[in-house]
Amino acid sequence: MQRCIDLALKGLRDVAPNPMVGCVIVHKDVIIGEGFHEEFGKAHAEVNAINRVEDKEKLKKSKLYVSLEPCAHTGKTKPCVDLIIKHDISEVIIGIKDPNPKVSGKGIEKLKKAGVKVTVGVLEDICLEVNRRFFTFHQKQRPFVILKWAQTIDGYLDKVRNDKEQKVNWISAPETQTIVHKWRSEEQSILVGRNTIINDNPSLTVREYGGKNPTRIVIDSQLQISGSLKIYSEEAPTLVFNRLKNEKTNNIEYIKIDETSTKNILDELYRRQIQSVFVEGGSRTIQYFIIDNVWDEARVIVGNKKFHEGYKAPVLNRIPVNSLPFGKDMIHFFKRR
């Protein structure tokens, strides 16, 4: 099962909104086929693993290990359970049950009715962790929310700036910024408030790491952000939550909502099948998610600097589950549950 999990993780960044899944087929204690879900809309892990078995006759006396319950419905691909039954595989070991109502329990039930021996719950906690975005999306009907910010060792997020000063007050080291771009590349969307855009003029891309740029999400209630800023570039789709208009032009979409609350925003992202959102600021925007208790992880970078005064960093009142030194910086990891 651990091999299934390792394979599943290879699908990170490419399979959403589908889950990451890995599959291994074992015949007489020897792996004869393995695969993972490589890209949304393409073959599932079980299909890829079965296709890589050279001698299909061995499947009848093989065990199939898979990190997530095989699907029993037709979506962009045919049901995986049908293929398993077709090849007369006698035993299936499943990491965790699928939370998607279209699947949940149906794949297991169909396999059992076909006479297949089924075991569920092997390395279940790890399988859940791998697909925590997918599980949160289906169980809580909202995207998985990751908060991220950088603060000084004396607890400030930024200096107070005058109207003419637009320079970014970097807190973290350049190598840490590369890690942030890696984090961005792992999520479907990235969210910031109006002041972050006006003050920093970020592009919110993954240019320092590579990969697909996440959908950019901006909260701008009264549409005060200048159209010349980098957020309006064509590098990524951009959603602007506001109270004034609905409009779509090229890669920019304005979404009118009565109130720019965390609930309204997350409800709309859920409707759009966006399973994860990386909230980067500023302090007030992040604090809204903390107060409303709609966050799942937080990653806090503490740079080796002092501002002495300025905008205070958000407050979590939690003990980190892990802390790692990274160059001159320290990164603290938090989980809500």
N, C-alpha and C positions, 0 to 999 in steps of 0.2 A: 504493500500500500504506500509505503514511503516513496517508492519509485514512481507510483502514480502521481503523487503530490508534486514531486520534482518535475515531472513531465508537464503537469497542469500549469505550473508557474511560467512555463515558456510561452503561454498564451497571453500573459499580461500585456495590456495596451492594445491588443488586436481583436479580442473576442467580445467585448462589451457591446450590447447589454446581455449577452450570453454569459454563463459562468465559465470559469477555467476548469477544465476536466482532463485528467490523465487516465490512461488505461494500459494494463499489462496482462498478457495472456501467458499462462504457465502450463507446460506439459511435462509431467514427471520431474518437477522441480527445476525445469529449465525454461527461461523466457523465450518464447518462440515468436512473439509479436508484441509491439507496443506502439502507442500513438497518443496524441493529445489534440484537443480542439485548437486549431491553428489560427483561424480567422472567422469572424462573424459571417454566417451565411454559407460557410463551407462545411465539409464533413466533420462529424463529431468524433471524439476520441475513440469510441468503440469501433467505429467504421474504419478509422485509420489503422487501429491495432489489428483488426481481423484481416484487412487487406494486406498487411505486411507478413502474415503467416504464409509461408511457402507451401507447406503441405496441409491443405484444408481438412484432410481426413483426421489430423491430430486434434482438431477442435472438439471432436466428440468426447475426448478423454482429457480435456483441458479445463483449467479454472480461469475465469475472467475476473480480474481485479479492476475496479473503477472507483475513482474518488468521489463521484456523485451519482445518485440514482439515474439509471438509463431512462431516456425519454420514451413515452408511450404515445405521443401525439405527433401529428404531421405539422411541421412548421416550414422552415426553409429547406429542411431535409426530412427524410422518412424516419419513422420511429426506430430507435436503436434496438429496442427489445425485440422487434420483429426479426432483425438480422441475427441477434443472439439465438433466438429460438430456431430460426431457419438452419443455422449451422449446428444445432443440437448440442450446444455447450451445456454441460450438465451442472455446473456450479458457478455462481456469481457472488463475489464478495464486494460489498458496497461500503464506501467510507461513510457517507451520510445521506440521509433522505433529502430529496429536492424540495425546497420551500415553495416553488412556483405552483400555484393552484392547478395549472394545466398538467403538471407532472405528479405532484406530491402523492406518493404511495401507489400511483397507478402503474408505474413501471414494475415495481416490486410485485404487485398483485398479479400482473399479467405473466410475469416470469414463473411465479409459484403455480399458477393455474396450468402452465405448460409443463409442469413437472420439474422445473429447475430448482435446485437447492440454492437458497438465498440467505446470505449472512449480511446484516446491516450494523454499522457502528464501529468499524475498525479505524483507529486513529481519528475518531470523529471530531475531537476538538481542533486538531490541526486542519482537517478538511474544512471545518467551519471558518477558521481563521483565514485560510486561502481565499475563500469566497465570501468574506464578511460584507463586502459591498453588495453582492447579489442577495445575500440573506436579509440584510437590513432593508433593501429596496422592497422585497416581497413581504417581509414580516411587519415592517413599520410603515409601509407605503410612503416612503420618502428616500431621497438619496443618502448615501453614507457621507457624513460630514467630517472633514479633517480641518482643524484650525491650525494655522501656522503664523508665527510672527518671530521677529528678532528683537531683542531688547538688550539694553546695556546692563552692566553688572549692578548699576544703581537703580534699575527698574524703569528706564524710559524707552519709549518706542521711537520717538523723534524729537527734534528740537522745534521750538516755535519759530516759524518762518515769517518774514515780511512778504508783502506782495511781489517784490522784485526778485526775491531769492527763490530760485527753482531747483537749486542743486540738491541732489539726493544725499542725505546724511547716512552713508553706509555704516552699518553696525557690524555685520558679519564679514569674515574674510572672503576673498574671491573664490577660494576652493570650496567654501561652504555654499556659496551661491550656485555652484555647479550641482551640488547635492539637491538644492531646492528645485532646480530645473529638472533633475531626474524625478523628483517627487511629482512635479507638475505633469510630466509625461505619463505617469501611472494613473492619472485620474481623467475623467471625462470632461470636467469643467473646472474653472477657476473663477472665484468671485471676489470682488472688491467694491468698496464704496466710492462715492463721488470724490471725496477729498484726497484719497490715495491717487486717483487719476490726475486730478488737478495739480497736486503737489509734486508727484514723482514722474508723471508721464510715462508709465511702464508700458511695454508692449505685451507683457503676460504670455510669452512664448517659451519654447524649450530650446532656444538657440544655443545655449551653453552645453546642452547634452545631446540633443537630437531626438528624433521621433516625431510623432504627430502632435501638433499643438492642440491643447484642450479648448473647448468652447469657452469663450470669455463672457463673464456675466458681470454687469455693472448695475449698481443701484444709484439711480439719478432721478429722484422724484420729480424735479422741476426742469429737467433737461438743461442743466447749466454747463455741461462739459462741451468744450470747443470741438468742432468737427475736425480740426487739424491735428488733434493729438493721436498718438500711436495706437490707442485702443481701437481706432476706426480703420486701421490698416486692413488689407485683405489677407493677412497671414492666417486668420482663424475666424470662424463664425463668432459673432458677438451679439449677445442678448442684453438689451437695456431695459430694466424694469423702471417704470415711471408712472406718473398719475395723469399724463396729458394725452397720449396718443398710442394707437396701434398702427404700425407701419413697417414695411420691409423693403429695404433697398440693398441689392447685392448681398453681401455677407452680414449686414447689420439689420437686426430686427428689434423694433421698439414694442414692448409689451406693457399695455396699460393695466394697472391693477389699482383697486380702490385704496389699498394701504400697502406700503412696501414693508410688510412684516416678514419675519422669517418663515412663518407658516404659509403665507400666500406665495412666497418665492419657491419654497420647497415643494408645495403642491403643484405648481406649474412645471417645475423641473421633473417631478415624478410623472406628470402627464406626458412629458416629452421623452420619457424613457431614459433620462439621465440618471445614472446610478450612483455617481459620486461627485462631490463638489469640494474643492480645495479652497478654503476661505483664507485669503492673505491679508485682509485689512480693509481699513485701518482699525485702530483700537476700539472705536465705538461700534463698528460693524461686527467685529469679533465678539465684543461683549454682549451684543444682542443675542447671538447664538448661545453664549454661555448662560445668560439669564433665562432664556426660553428653554434651556436644557435640550437643545437639538444639535448635539455634537457627539461624535463617537471617538475621535482621536484628536490629540493636539501635539504639535511638534514645536517646541520653543527653543530658539537659538539664542544663547547668551554670549554676546560678543565681549571682547576684552577692552571695553571702553566705558567711560563715564560721561554723561551729559550734564549732570548736576541739576538740571531743570529741563522742562519741556512737557511733552505729552506722556502721561504714565501708560505703562503697558497694561494689557488686560489682566484680570485676576481670576485664577482658576480655583484656588483653595483645594488643590489636590496634591497628592504625593506622586511624583513620576514613577512609572513602572520600570523605566530604564533611563540611564544617563550615559552619554558617550562623549569623550573628548574628541574634537575634530580640529586639528591644528591649534590655533589660539582660542577657538570657540568651544563652547560646551552645548550639546544638544540634549534636551530633556524630552522624553516621550511620555505622554499621558493617555489613559483610556478611561472613558466614562463608566463603562460597566464593571 
